[in-house]
Amino acid sequence: MKTFVIGISGVTNGGKTTLAKNLQKHLPNCSIISQDDFFKPESEIEKDKNGFLQYDVLEALNMEKMAAAVSSQMENLEQSLGPTADRIAEEAAILIIEGFLLFNYKPFDTLWNRSYFLTIPYEECKRRRSTRVYEPPDPPGYFDGHVWPMYLKYRKEMEDITWEVGKCLSPTT
């Protein structure tokens, strides 16, 4: 049975993980892979000219390892449900992949059955980011000097892709 793959991407702290977990509660045979689980060690993360660690770039992620995990999870889901002959829609295997740079990783372009890009306003994003604890912690000026500009850059790239992505504005509360 072919796995139905949902991609959820978008701005940092935009609700991607929350949405994925809520969907998983309501969808049978559903699992989640989070891009955040594939960051390289801090020692392998480059710094920009301001000394900021460059976590908001594809090069900060081990995308080959993530792709292998996606492939393995799809295979496991498909094997667990068996042949498609007598299966109904409720028994379909569903894989939700969530992360902030999913749609900027070209090898994933043909993976998505559905894809969604979540956005929230700058002020709300900055507020949410300030309430989260990161390791290493965000240094002063990191959000405005790196995180938000990188989001805008990748959002522009995502808008230029040729396949359809559903765009969603997350609630601000």
C-alpha positions as a Markdown table, in Angstrom:
| # | Residue | x | y | z |
|---|---|---|---|---|
| 1 | Met | 0.0 | 0.0 | 0.0 |
| 2 | Lys | 1.4 | 3.4 | -0.9 |
| 3 | Thr | 1.9 | 5.9 | 1.9 |
| 4 | Phe | 0.0 | 9.2 | 1.7 |
| 5 | Val | 2.6 | 11.9 | 2.5 |
| 6 | Ile | 1.7 | 15.3 | 4.0 |
| 7 | Gly | 4.3 | 18.0 | 4.1 |
| 8 | Ile | 3.9 | 20.8 | 6.6 |
| 9 | Ser | 6.4 | 23.6 | 6.4 |
| 10 | Gly | 6.6 | 27.3 | 7.2 |
| 11 | Val | 7.9 | 29.9 | 9.6 |
| 12 | Thr | 9.7 | 29.0 | 12.8 |
| 13 | Asn | 7.3 | 28.7 | 15.7 |
| 14 | Gly | 4.4 | 28.8 | 13.2 |
| 15 | Gly | 2.6 | 25.8 | 14.6 |
| 16 | Lys | 4.0 | 23.0 | 12.3 |
| 17 | Thr | 4.6 | 20.5 | 15.1 |
| 18 | Thr | 1.4 | 21.3 | 16.9 |
| 19 | Leu | -0.6 | 20.8 | 13.7 |
| 20 | Ala | 1.2 | 17.6 | 12.9 |
| 21 | Lys | 0.6 | 16.1 | 16.4 |
| 22 | Asn | -3.1 | 17.1 | 16.3 |
| 23 | Leu | -3.5 | 15.5 | 12.9 |
| 24 | Gln | -1.8 | 12.4 | 14.2 |
| 25 | Lys | -4.4 | 12.1 | 17.0 |
| 26 | His | -7.2 | 12.0 | 14.5 |
| 27 | Leu | -5.7 | 10.0 | 11.6 |
| 28 | Pro | -5.3 | 6.3 | 11.9 |
| 29 | Asn | -2.0 | 4.7 | 10.8 |
| 30 | Cys | -0.3 | 8.0 | 11.0 |
| 31 | Ser | 3.3 | 8.8 | 11.9 |
| 32 | Ile | 5.4 | 12.0 | 12.0 |
| 33 | Ile | 8.9 | 12.8 | 11.0 |
| 34 | Ser | 10.3 | 16.2 | 12.2 |
| 35 | Gln | 13.0 | 18.0 | 10.4 |
| 36 | Asp | 14.2 | 19.4 | 13.8 |
| 37 | Asp | 15.5 | 15.9 | 14.6 |
| 38 | Phe | 18.1 | 16.1 | 11.9 |
| 39 | Phe | 20.2 | 19.1 | 12.9 |
| 40 | Lys | 23.9 | 18.6 | 12.6 |
| 41 | Pro | 26.0 | 19.0 | 15.8 |
| 42 | Glu | 26.8 | 22.6 | 16.8 |
| 43 | Ser | 30.5 | 22.0 | 15.9 |
| 44 | Glu | 29.4 | 21.5 | 12.2 |
| 45 | Ile | 27.2 | 24.6 | 12.0 |
| 46 | Glu | 28.8 | 27.6 | 10.2 |
| 47 | Lys | 28.7 | 31.2 | 11.4 |
| 48 | Asp | 27.8 | 34.2 | 9.4 |
| 49 | Lys | 29.7 | 37.5 | 9.3 |
| 50 | Asn | 27.9 | 38.6 | 12.5 |
| 51 | Gly | 29.0 | 35.5 | 14.3 |
| 52 | Phe | 25.5 | 34.0 | 14.3 |
| 53 | Leu | 25.3 | 30.2 | 14.0 |
| 54 | Gln | 23.6 | 29.4 | 10.7 |
| 55 | Tyr | 20.9 | 27.0 | 11.9 |
| 56 | Asp | 18.3 | 28.3 | 9.4 |
| 57 | Val | 19.9 | 26.9 | 6.3 |
| 58 | Leu | 19.7 | 23.5 | 4.7 |
| 59 | Glu | 23.4 | 22.9 | 5.3 |
| 60 | Ala | 22.7 | 22.9 | 9.0 |
| 61 | Leu | 20.6 | 19.7 | 8.6 |
| 62 | Asn | 21.6 | 16.2 | 7.7 |
| 63 | Met | 19.0 | 15.9 | 4.9 |
| 64 | Glu | 20.5 | 12.7 | 3.5 |
| 65 | Lys | 19.8 | 11.1 | 6.9 |
| 66 | Met | 16.3 | 12.6 | 7.0 |
| 67 | Ala | 15.6 | 11.3 | 3.5 |
| 68 | Ala | 16.8 | 7.8 | 4.6 |
| 69 | Ala | 14.5 | 8.0 | 7.6 |
| 70 | Val | 11.5 | 9.0 | 5.4 |
| 71 | Ser | 12.2 | 6.2 | 3.0 |
| 72 | Ser | 12.5 | 3.7 | 5.9 |
| 73 | Gln | 9.3 | 4.9 | 7.6 |
| 74 | Met | 7.3 | 4.8 | 4.3 |
| 75 | Glu | 8.5 | 1.2 | 3.8 |
| 76 | Asn | 7.6 | 0.2 | 7.4 |
| 77 | Leu | 4.1 | 1.8 | 7.1 |
| 78 | Glu | 3.4 | 0.1 | 3.8 |
| 79 | Gln | 4.6 | -3.3 | 5.1 |
| 80 | Ser | 2.5 | -3.0 | 8.3 |
| 81 | Leu | -0.7 | -2.6 | 6.3 |
| 82 | Gly | -0.1 | -5.3 | 3.7 |
| 83 | Pro | -1.5 | -5.4 | 0.1 |
| 84 | Thr | -3.9 | -2.8 | -1.2 |
| 85 | Ala | -6.5 | -5.2 | -2.6 |
| 86 | Asp | -9.0 | -5.1 | 0.2 |
| 87 | Arg | -7.9 | -1.9 | 2.0 |
| 88 | Ile | -10.2 | 1.0 | 2.5 |
| 89 | Ala | -9.3 | 4.7 | 2.9 |
| 90 | Glu | -9.3 | 4.5 | 6.7 |
| 91 | Glu | -6.5 | 2.0 | 6.5 |
| 92 | Ala | -4.2 | 4.1 | 4.4 |
| 93 | Ala | -0.7 | 4.7 | 5.8 |
| 94 | Ile | -0.1 | 8.4 | 6.4 |
| 95 | Leu | 3.2 | 10.0 | 7.0 |
| 96 | Ile | 3.4 | 13.6 | 8.1 |
| 97 | Ile | 6.7 | 15.3 | 7.6 |
| 98 | Glu | 7.1 | 18.7 | 9.2 |
| 99 | Gly | 9.9 | 21.2 | 9.2 |
| 100 | Phe | 10.9 | 24.7 | 8.3 |
| 101 | Leu | 12.8 | 23.9 | 5.1 |
| 102 | Leu | 11.0 | 20.9 | 3.7 |
| 103 | Phe | 9.9 | 22.5 | 0.4 |
| 104 | Asn | 13.4 | 23.9 | -0.3 |
| 105 | Tyr | 14.9 | 20.5 | -0.4 |
| 106 | Lys | 14.6 | 19.4 | -4.0 |
| 107 | Pro | 14.8 | 15.6 | -3.6 |
| 108 | Phe | 11.5 | 15.8 | -1.6 |
| 109 | Asp | 9.7 | 17.6 | -4.5 |
| 110 | Thr | 7.9 | 14.5 | -5.7 |
| 111 | Leu | 7.1 | 13.1 | -2.3 |
| 112 | Trp | 4.1 | 15.2 | -1.3 |
| 113 | Asn | 0.5 | 14.1 | -1.7 |
| 114 | Arg | -0.5 | 17.3 | 0.1 |
| 115 | Ser | 1.7 | 20.2 | 1.2 |
| 116 | Tyr | 1.0 | 23.1 | 3.4 |
| 117 | Phe | 3.0 | 26.2 | 4.3 |
| 118 | Leu | 2.2 | 27.9 | 7.5 |
| 119 | Thr | 2.8 | 31.6 | 8.1 |
| 120 | Ile | 2.3 | 34.0 | 11.0 |
| 121 | Pro | 3.0 | 37.7 | 11.3 |
| 122 | Tyr | 6.5 | 38.9 | 12.2 |
| 123 | Glu | 5.4 | 40.2 | 15.7 |
| 124 | Glu | 3.7 | 36.9 | 16.6 |
| 125 | Cys | 6.6 | 34.9 | 15.4 |
| 126 | Lys | 9.1 | 36.9 | 17.4 |
| 127 | Arg | 6.9 | 36.7 | 20.5 |
| 128 | Arg | 6.6 | 32.9 | 20.2 |
| 129 | Arg | 10.3 | 32.5 | 19.5 |
| 130 | Ser | 11.2 | 34.5 | 22.6 |
| 131 | Thr | 9.2 | 32.0 | 24.8 |
| 132 | Arg | 11.1 | 28.9 | 23.5 |
| 133 | Val | 14.3 | 27.6 | 24.9 |
| 134 | Tyr | 16.9 | 26.6 | 22.4 |
| 135 | Glu | 20.2 | 24.9 | 22.8 |
| 136 | Pro | 22.4 | 26.8 | 22.2 |
| 137 | Pro | 20.2 | 29.8 | 23.2 |
| 138 | Asp | 19.5 | 32.5 | 20.7 |
| 139 | Pro | 22.0 | 35.3 | 21.2 |
| 140 | Pro | 20.7 | 39.0 | 21.2 |
| 141 | Gly | 19.7 | 40.1 | 17.8 |
| 142 | Tyr | 19.6 | 36.6 | 16.3 |
| 143 | Phe | 15.9 | 36.7 | 15.4 |
| 144 | Asp | 16.1 | 40.0 | 13.5 |
| 145 | Gly | 19.6 | 39.4 | 12.2 |
| 146 | His | 19.3 | 35.9 | 11.0 |
| 147 | Val | 16.1 | 33.9 | 11.7 |
| 148 | Trp | 13.5 | 36.3 | 10.1 |
| 149 | Pro | 15.7 | 37.2 | 7.1 |
| 150 | Met | 16.3 | 33.5 | 6.3 |
| 151 | Tyr | 12.6 | 32.8 | 6.6 |
| 152 | Leu | 11.8 | 35.5 | 4.1 |
| 153 | Lys | 14.5 | 34.2 | 1.8 |
| 154 | Tyr | 13.2 | 30.6 | 1.9 |
| 155 | Arg | 9.6 | 31.7 | 1.7 |
| 156 | Lys | 10.4 | 33.5 | -1.6 |
| 157 | Glu | 12.1 | 30.4 | -2.9 |
| 158 | Met | 9.1 | 28.3 | -1.9 |
| 159 | Glu | 6.8 | 30.7 | -3.7 |
| 160 | Asp | 8.7 | 30.1 | -6.9 |
| 161 | Ile | 8.2 | 26.3 | -6.9 |
| 162 | Thr | 6.1 | 24.8 | -9.7 |
| 163 | Trp | 4.0 | 22.3 | -7.7 |
| 164 | Glu | 1.1 | 23.3 | -5.6 |
| 165 | Val | 1.5 | 24.2 | -1.9 |
| 166 | Gly | -1.5 | 25.1 | 0.2 |
| 167 | Lys | -0.8 | 28.3 | 2.1 |
| 168 | Cys | -2.2 | 28.7 | 5.6 |
| 169 | Leu | -2.1 | 31.6 | 8.0 |
| 170 | Ser | -1.8 | 30.2 | 11.5 |
| 171 | Pro | -4.0 | 31.7 | 14.2 |
| 172 | Thr | -2.0 | 34.2 | 16.3 |
| 173 | Thr | -3.4 | 33.0 | 19.6 |
